[in-house]
Amino acid sequence: MASILAIAGLGMALVAPDVAMAGTAKANFAPASRSTDVRTGTIPAKQLFGHVKTPAPLPPQPIGFYSRGCLAGAVAMPINGSAWQVMRLSRNRNWGMPVLVEFLKKLAIDAQAQDGWPGLLIGDMSQPRGGPMLTGHASHQIGLDADIWLTPMPDHVLSRKERETMSARLMVLDRKRINPQRFTPAHARLIRRAAMNPLVQRIFVHPPIKKYLCDWSRRNGDANRAWLAKVRPYYGHNYHFHVRLRCPPGAQYCKNQGDPHPKDGTGCGAELAYWYSDRPWVRPKPKPKFYHGIPLPRPRPKRHKPKPVLTLDKLPPQCRMVLTAR
Ligand SMILES: [Zn+2]
C-alpha cells in the first residue's frame, strides 16, 4: 500500500483554497475567515468532514483511531445487492475501506444462504472522507465501522423514500429483556457469523441481546464460544448491531484497539452481570455528609463540562490532506 506521505506533494498541490493547509506557504489562501479557522483549528472537524460529498482520491487508508481519524480512498457500498440494501441514502454514509465493503457483501450473501437471514439492511458506515460526523456516532471515522439493522431485509427493493422513512424495529422490551417475538435464532446466527470472522475486532449489541446470545450458544452446545468475547454489551444498540473491523495489515496510520479479553472467555459472566446491574445506567447519588449528626446541605451538582471540540488539529496530521485532496 503506498504511503500516504508519498503522495503528500500531489495532495498539497491540489489543495482547495478555502480549506488550505497550514504550512503550505505557496497555497492560495482565500480571504474567507473559514480558511483562517481551518488553519488555526477552531472549526469543529465535523463541520469540515460532514459536508464533503466525495472520497479523497488517494490510496485507501484508514488514518487514526475509530473515534479520532479520517479515511483516504474510501469506496462506496453499492446501495443494492442480492443480499443487502443500504438505508438512509441521504446521509451519504455508505463509505468505507474496501475491506469493510467486501466484508459486508460476504456477510450478507453467506447469512442469506446459510443462516436463514433474508438479507442485510446496512445503516451508517463512514462519510466519504471519514472523520467526525455532524450527527450521531463518536466512532465510524476511519471506514472500519458499520451499523447493521436488526430488522430483516424486506422481500422487495426499497424505494429511496422507503429507505429514508422506514423505521428499524426495536428488539428489546427494556434494558434487561429481549423481545422474543422479534429477536430470533436467525439474528443470533447472523451475529455469530460476523463475530467468527477474523477481520472483526468487536461488535456492539444491547445487553439483552448479549444475554440472548450467551444463552442461545450454551443451549446449542456451541463448541466454540470464543466469538462471544467479541460481542460487547453497549448502550443504544437495540435496533442495530455495530461491527468494527481491525486495522488492515500494512495500514501504518491506523490505530488498533486492544482485543477484548473477558476473564471468563466469553463475557457472559461478570461482565454481563455488570450490565444487568444499575451501575452503567444510574448515576450514583452522593452520600449525605453529617456534622455532629446533622446532615449538611448537599453541595450543588458540578456543572457538566462540555466535551472539548474535536478540531482538525486534534486529528492525525494526514487528515488535512485527506480533507483537501482533489
Ligand atoms: Zn455504530
Residues whose N, C-alpha, C, O or C-beta is under 5 A from the ligand:
A	BS01	ZN	D147 H242
